[in-house]
Amino acid sequence: MPMEHENCPCMETCPLNRAMALIGGKWKMQILCSLYNNGPTRYNQLKKALDGVSNTVLANALRELMDIKLFVDTDADVRILRRIMRDVKKRGRSLDSVVQQYLTTVKPMHEQFVEPSKRYADLIVPEGGKNSVALMMIIQRIAYHIEHGDVVAEQ
């Protein structure tokens, strides 16, 4: 929500006023404050911190705040094998419990929430972190942003 200071002589050119107008929306400033104060935060933790925000509003506000949206796509077989290896070896769980959890919780949640988010991505990176062409594009974009202090202009 833009700051209101009608008597300010710089109102038209005020950088704070312009920034707030760009951010806009009821929740975006609260999201930014929460992330600033708490650092990297999981989605559910952020939702709990923002009492009263719906999943749809939060997801939309987060997408609008992002300069670039990446979806790192990994084959389902690779995802399940990684989960099995991690949960059995590092967490001491049985193979049966890992498979049961995957089929009843992980796979349905992935299909309901993760997979649909792919349509909002600016860039879909196939092959996970093994796609060197996509990784180089991402690295170049970040380097440009660091060097110029701004994102690449929209074309």
PLY file of the C-alpha trace (Angstrom):
ply
format ascii 1.0
element vertex 155
property float x
property float y
property float z
element edge 154
property int vertex1
property int vertex2
end_header
0.00 0.00 0.00
1.54 3.35 -1.03
2.59 5.72 1.73
0.27 8.69 2.02
1.95 12.02 2.54
-0.14 14.60 0.69
1.85 17.59 1.91
5.21 16.24 0.80
6.66 18.31 -2.08
8.32 15.21 -3.58
5.17 13.06 -3.62
5.21 12.60 -7.41
8.88 11.61 -7.54
9.33 10.13 -4.05
11.29 6.86 -4.41
9.56 5.35 -1.39
6.14 6.19 -2.81
7.10 4.70 -6.19
8.49 1.53 -4.58
5.39 1.04 -2.46
3.16 1.56 -5.50
5.12 -1.12 -7.38
4.95 -3.55 -4.48
1.26 -2.86 -3.91
-1.23 -5.28 -2.46
-2.24 -5.93 1.12
0.12 -8.85 1.73
3.31 -8.10 -0.21
4.79 -5.72 2.35
4.01 -8.17 5.17
5.63 -10.98 3.15
8.77 -8.92 2.55
8.97 -7.88 6.22
8.55 -11.47 7.38
11.25 -12.71 4.99
13.56 -9.87 5.97
13.11 -10.51 9.69
13.14 -14.32 9.56
15.39 -15.07 6.59
14.70 -17.98 4.25
11.37 -19.47 5.26
9.37 -22.50 4.19
6.01 -21.75 2.61
3.96 -23.15 5.51
5.99 -21.19 8.07
5.43 -18.00 6.07
1.71 -18.73 5.83
1.49 -19.19 9.61
3.35 -15.90 10.15
0.80 -14.08 7.94
-2.37 -14.70 9.88
-5.43 -14.72 7.61
-3.77 -15.02 4.19
-5.14 -17.73 1.90
-2.93 -20.13 -0.06
-4.05 -18.59 -3.35
-3.33 -15.02 -2.28
0.04 -15.96 -0.77
1.13 -17.96 -3.83
0.08 -15.15 -6.19
1.81 -12.48 -4.10
5.03 -14.51 -3.95
4.98 -15.06 -7.72
4.48 -11.33 -8.33
7.48 -10.53 -6.10
9.81 -12.87 -8.00
12.08 -11.59 -10.77
12.35 -15.01 -12.32
10.50 -18.21 -11.57
12.39 -21.49 -12.06
10.97 -24.98 -12.05
13.63 -27.66 -11.67
12.07 -30.75 -13.20
13.36 -34.17 -12.24
11.99 -37.49 -13.44
9.65 -39.21 -10.97
11.85 -42.33 -10.93
14.86 -40.26 -9.87
12.82 -38.46 -7.18
11.57 -41.70 -5.59
15.01 -43.33 -5.69
16.59 -40.29 -4.01
13.89 -40.35 -1.33
14.35 -44.07 -0.71
18.14 -43.75 -0.45
17.91 -40.76 1.90
15.15 -42.09 4.15
16.48 -45.65 4.42
20.20 -44.83 4.74
20.21 -41.51 6.58
16.97 -41.68 8.56
16.90 -45.39 9.30
13.41 -45.93 7.92
12.18 -49.17 6.36
11.65 -49.44 2.62
7.98 -50.29 3.23
7.38 -47.13 5.26
9.09 -44.93 2.65
7.05 -46.45 -0.19
3.82 -46.19 1.83
4.46 -42.51 2.61
5.38 -41.81 -1.00
2.19 -43.37 -2.37
-0.19 -41.91 0.22
1.29 -38.46 0.77
4.28 -37.41 -1.32
3.04 -38.38 -4.79
-0.50 -36.96 -4.35
0.87 -33.70 -2.88
3.37 -33.41 -5.73
0.60 -33.89 -8.29
-1.73 -31.46 -6.51
0.70 -28.65 -5.62
4.16 -28.96 -7.17
3.39 -30.06 -10.73
0.73 -27.36 -11.35
3.21 -24.66 -10.31
5.23 -25.51 -13.41
2.86 -23.42 -15.55
4.00 -20.25 -13.76
7.70 -20.85 -14.42
9.69 -18.51 -16.62
12.19 -21.31 -17.16
11.75 -25.05 -16.72
15.04 -26.80 -16.10
14.85 -30.44 -17.19
17.26 -33.03 -15.78
17.48 -31.30 -12.41
20.89 -29.80 -11.67
22.59 -31.78 -14.42
21.43 -29.47 -17.23
24.56 -27.40 -17.89
22.96 -25.20 -20.60
20.13 -24.13 -18.29
22.53 -23.67 -15.38
24.75 -21.39 -17.47
21.72 -19.29 -18.47
20.72 -18.93 -14.81
24.28 -18.07 -13.74
24.54 -15.44 -16.48
21.23 -13.89 -15.42
22.36 -13.69 -11.80
25.77 -12.28 -12.78
24.07 -9.60 -14.89
21.81 -8.71 -11.97
24.77 -8.43 -9.58
26.84 -6.39 -12.03
24.09 -3.98 -13.06
22.05 -3.90 -9.86
18.89 -4.57 -11.82
17.21 -7.37 -13.68
17.48 -7.80 -17.41
14.93 -5.52 -19.07
11.77 -7.25 -20.24
11.68 -7.67 -23.99
0 1
1 2
2 3
3 4
4 5
5 6
6 7
7 8
8 9
9 10
10 11
11 12
12 13
13 14
14 15
15 16
16 17
17 18
18 19
19 20
20 21
21 22
22 23
23 24
24 25
25 26
26 27
27 28
28 29
29 30
30 31
31 32
32 33
33 34
34 35
35 36
36 37
37 38
38 39
39 40
40 41
41 42
42 43
43 44
44 45
45 46
46 47
47 48
48 49
49 50
50 51
51 52
52 53
53 54
54 55
55 56
56 57
57 58
58 59
59 60
60 61
61 62
62 63
63 64
64 65
65 66
66 67
67 68
68 69
69 70
70 71
71 72
72 73
73 74
74 75
75 76
76 77
77 78
78 79
79 80
80 81
81 82
82 83
83 84
84 85
85 86
86 87
87 88
88 89
89 90
90 91
91 92
92 93
93 94
94 95
95 96
96 97
97 98
98 99
99 100
100 101
101 102
102 103
103 104
104 105
105 106
106 107
107 108
108 109
109 110
110 111
111 112
112 113
113 114
114 115
115 116
116 117
117 118
118 119
119 120
120 121
121 122
122 123
123 124
124 125
125 126
126 127
127 128
128 129
129 130
130 131
131 132
132 133
133 134
134 135
135 136
136 137
137 138
138 139
139 140
140 141
141 142
142 143
143 144
144 145
145 146
146 147
147 148
148 149
149 150
150 151
151 152
152 153
153 154
